[in-house]
């Protein structure tokens, strides 16, 4: 999919165009070969250079080729595996083509760019390429913080279920959160290296207001790294704790079932002894024999249950 956006230099009006024009923002989402070829031919950027950005295994970095600067960032994506929600990362490429165009390339649609494409971002103009780039970088950092807050909420829910955990489902949920944090931390650290390089001022031209926004993005990114490290430590501790609790809870259940089995076996034993082909004397002909045997069975069961309870076995 290819869309072209432009902010009118005179009126500041944000509009969607049918043709690529100087100063425009070209958004490519999982582009076709024809779209890549069209963009490559129009803005004079090597097609293979743009295709390389679509590889989600590409690491965040800054590259330059024939006057085109490429800033690659890891952005968060959400997927479901085995019925569990997992946060992973994909590559977002920002191409600054000389002083003429901004091109964003991603293998899938990202909410990070939605407000830009709708013209809802304050002080966003397609022809202000440096500021546009820093605004994207800032929103990436903010998005990771939102994801970490959601992970924190899920950790709180998991803590509430810990004491009654008896299934592997709780462990699998914690494992999914831990895997998500691993992706997030790796992405934040890699993005941080890119931000530091941009901050040095040798990648794009930074004006005073851009510099302040970039500093905010770096602060938010570092804060996200600290939060992710904290949550990962909590999750590692919780995973060990939940595994122990599950084992203890299962042992308690097995101990209870074993005690119940012993108690319920007593009436069976009494009935078995009394049902043998032996002379029971007066008891054998007594019309109240069944009641007596029933009371004896109940009394013995209660006595054994009391003993087991005192020994914490029931």
C-alpha positions in Angstrom: 0.0 0.0 0.0 1.3 3.4 -0.9 -0.1 6.8 0.2 1.2 10.3 -0.4 0.6 13.1 2.0 1.6 16.8 1.8 1.4 19.9 3.9 0.9 23.0 1.8 3.8 25.4 2.4 1.7 28.5 2.2 -1.5 27.5 3.9 -0.3 24.6 6.0 -3.2 22.5 4.8 -2.7 18.7 5.2 -3.8 16.7 2.2 -3.7 13.4 0.5 -2.2 13.4 -3.0 -2.4 11.1 -6.0 1.1 12.0 -7.3 4.5 12.3 -5.6 5.5 15.9 -5.3 8.5 17.6 -3.7 8.1 18.0 0.1 5.7 15.1 0.4 5.6 12.2 2.8 5.4 8.9 1.1 4.0 6.1 3.3 4.7 2.5 2.2 3.1 -0.4 4.1 4.0 -3.8 2.8 4.5 -2.3 -0.7 4.3 -4.2 -3.9 7.1 -4.5 -6.4 5.3 -2.0 -8.7 4.9 0.5 -5.9 8.6 0.2 -5.0 9.6 0.6 -8.6 7.4 3.7 -9.0 8.8 5.4 -5.9 12.4 4.4 -6.8 12.0 5.8 -10.3 10.4 9.1 -9.1 12.6 10.0 -6.1 15.8 8.4 -7.5 16.5 6.0 -4.7 17.8 2.5 -5.3 14.9 0.0 -5.1 17.0 -2.7 -3.3 18.0 -0.1 -0.7 14.3 0.4 0.1 13.6 -3.3 0.0 16.3 -4.0 2.6 14.3 -1.9 5.1 11.3 -4.4 4.9 13.4 -7.2 6.5 12.1 -7.4 10.1 15.5 -9.0 11.1 17.2 -5.7 10.3 18.6 -4.1 13.4 18.1 -0.4 14.2 20.8 1.6 12.5 21.5 4.7 10.4 22.6 4.2 6.8 23.2 6.5 3.8 23.3 5.9 0.1 23.3 8.4 -2.8 22.1 11.3 -0.6 19.4 9.2 1.0 19.6 8.8 4.8 17.9 5.8 6.3 16.9 5.7 10.0 15.8 2.2 11.0 13.9 1.7 14.3 12.3 -1.2 16.0 8.6 -0.6 16.6 6.3 -2.8 18.7 3.8 -5.2 17.2 1.2 -7.5 18.8 0.7 -11.1 17.8 -1.1 -14.1 19.3 0.7 -17.4 19.8 -1.0 -20.4 21.4 -3.9 -18.2 22.5 -1.6 -15.7 24.3 -0.9 -12.1 23.4 2.8 -11.5 22.7 4.6 -8.2 22.0 7.2 -8.5 19.3 9.0 -5.9 17.1 9.1 -5.0 13.4 11.3 -2.6 11.5 10.2 0.9 10.6 12.4 2.7 8.1 12.5 6.5 7.7 14.1 7.6 4.5 15.2 11.3 4.2 15.7 11.7 0.5 17.9 14.8 0.1 15.8 17.8 1.0 12.9 16.7 -1.1 11.0 13.7 0.4 10.3 11.7 3.5 9.5 8.0 3.0 8.4 5.7 5.7 8.5 2.0 5.0 7.1 -0.8 7.2 6.1 -4.4 6.6 2.8 -3.8 8.4 0.5 -1.0 9.4 1.6 0.7 12.7 -0.6 2.9 15.0 2.5 5.1 15.5 1.9 6.8 12.1 -1.9 6.9 12.3 -2.2 10.3 13.8 0.4 11.7 11.3 -1.6 10.3 8.4 -4.8 11.9 9.8 -3.1 15.2 10.3 -3.8 15.2 14.0 -0.2 15.8 15.3 0.5 19.3 16.5 3.2 21.2 14.5 3.5 18.4 12.0 4.4 19.4 8.5 5.7 17.0 5.8 8.3 19.5 4.5 9.9 19.8 8.0 11.7 16.6 7.6 14.0 16.8 10.7 11.1 17.6 13.0 8.9 14.9 11.4 11.6 12.3 12.1 12.1 13.4 15.7 8.3 13.3 16.2 8.2 9.7 15.0 11.1 8.8 17.2 9.4 10.4 20.2 6.1 8.5 19.5 7.9 5.2 19.3 9.4 5.8 22.8 6.0 6.8 24.1 4.4 3.7 22.6 6.9 1.4 24.4 6.0 3.1 27.7 2.3 2.4 27.1 3.1 -1.2 26.4 5.1 -1.5 29.5 2.2 -0.1 31.6 0.0 -2.7 30.1 2.5 -5.4 31.0 2.6 -4.0 34.5 -1.2 -4.3 34.7 -1.0 -7.9 33.5 1.7 -8.6 36.1 -0.6 -7.3 38.8 -3.4 -9.6 37.6 -1.0 -12.5 37.6 0.0 -11.7 41.2 -3.6 -12.0 42.3 -3.9 -15.5 40.8 -0.6 -16.7 42.2 -1.8 -18.2 45.5 -4.4 -20.4 43.9 -2.4 -21.4 40.9 -2.6 -25.1 40.1 -2.3 -25.1 36.3 0.6 -24.5 33.9 -1.5 -21.7 32.3 -0.3 -19.2 34.9 3.3 -20.1 34.1 2.7 -19.9 30.4 1.1 -16.4 30.8 4.2 -15.3 32.8 6.5 -16.8 30.1 4.6 -14.8 27.4 5.1 -11.6 29.4 8.8 -12.4 29.9 9.3 -13.0 26.2 7.5 -9.7 25.4 9.8 -7.9 27.8 12.9 -9.5 26.1 11.7 -8.1 22.7 11.0 -4.7 24.2 14.3 -4.4 26.0 16.3 -5.4 23.0 14.4 -2.9 20.8 14.7 -0.1 23.3 18.5 -0.6 23.7 19.0 -0.7 19.9 16.7 2.4 19.4 18.7 4.1 22.1 21.9 3.8 20.2 20.2 5.3 17.1 18.9 8.2 19.2 22.3 8.9 20.7 23.8 9.1 17.2 21.1 11.5 16.0 21.7 13.6 19.1 25.3 14.1 18.2 24.0 16.1 15.2 25.8 14.5 12.3 22.7 12.6 11.0 20.0 15.2 10.4 19.9 19.0 10.9 18.5 19.8 14.3 16.9 23.1 15.2 16.5 24.2 18.8 12.9 22.9 19.1 13.9 19.6 17.5 16.8 19.3 19.9 14.4 19.6 22.9 12.0 17.0 21.4 14.9 14.6 20.8 16.1 15.0 24.4 12.5 14.2 25.5 12.5 11.1 23.3 15.9 10.0 24.7 14.6 10.5 28.3 11.4 8.5 27.6 13.4 5.7 25.9 15.8 5.5 28.9 12.9 5.5 31.3 11.3 2.6 29.3 14.5 0.6 29.5 14.6 1.1 33.3 11.0 0.1 33.6 11.5 -3.0 31.4 14.5 -4.1 33.4 12.5 -3.8 36.6 9.6 -5.7 35.3 11.8 -8.5 33.9 13.4 -8.9 37.4 9.9 -9.1 38.9 8.7 -11.6 36.4 11.7 -13.8 36.8 11.1 -13.9 40.6 7.3 -14.5 40.0 8.0 -17.4 37.6 10.0 -19.2 40.2 7.4 -18.4 42.9 4.5 -19.6 40.8 6.3 -22.8 40.0 6.8 -23.5 43.7 3.2 -22.5 44.6 1.8 -24.8 41.9 3.9 -27.7 43.2 2.8 -27.0 46.8 -0.8 -26.6 45.9 -0.8 -29.9 44.0 0.9 -31.6 46.9 -1.8 -30.2 49.2 -4.5 -31.5 46.9 -2.9 -35.0 46.7 -2.5 -35.1 50.5 -6.2 -34.2 50.9 -7.3 -36.8 48.5 -5.1 -39.4 50.1 -6.7 -38.6 53.5 -10.2 -38.7 52.1 -9.4 -42.1 50.6 -8.3 -43.5 54.0 -11.4 -42.2 55.8 -13.7 -43.6 53.2 -12.0 -46.9 53.1 -12.9 -47.6 56.8 -16.7 -48.3 56.2 -15.6 -50.6 53.3 -13.3 -52.5 55.6 -15.9 -52.8 58.4 -18.5 -54.1 55.9 -16.0 -56.5 54.4 -15.1 -58.0 57.8 -18.7 -58.3 58.9 -19.7 -59.7 55.5 -17.4 -62.7 55.8 -18.9 -66.2 56.3 -18.3 -66.3 60.1 -20.5 -66.6 63.1 -21.3 -63.2 64.5 -23.2 -64.6 67.5 -26.1 -62.5 68.8 -25.1 -59.6 66.5 -25.8 -61.8 63.5 -29.4 -62.3 64.5 -30.0 -58.8 66.0 -32.4 -56.8 63.8 -30.4 -53.6 64.7 -27.1 -55.1 63.5 -27.0 -52.9 60.4 -27.5 -49.7 62.4 -24.8 -50.8 64.9 -22.3 -51.5 62.0 -23.2 -48.2 60.4 -22.6 -46.3 63.7 -19.3 -48.2 64.3 -18.1 -47.3 60.7 -19.0 -43.6 61.2 -17.3 -43.4 64.6 -14.1 -45.0 63.2 -14.2 -42.7 60.2 -14.6 -39.6 62.4 -11.8 -40.8 64.7 -9.4 -41.4 61.8 -10.4 -38.0 60.2 -9.7 -36.3 63.5 -6.3 -37.9 63.9 -5.4 -37.0 60.3 -6.5 -33.4 60.8 -4.5 -33.1 63.9 -1.4 -34.2 62.0 -2.2 -31.8 59.2 -2.8 -34.6 56.7 -6.4 -33.6 55.9 
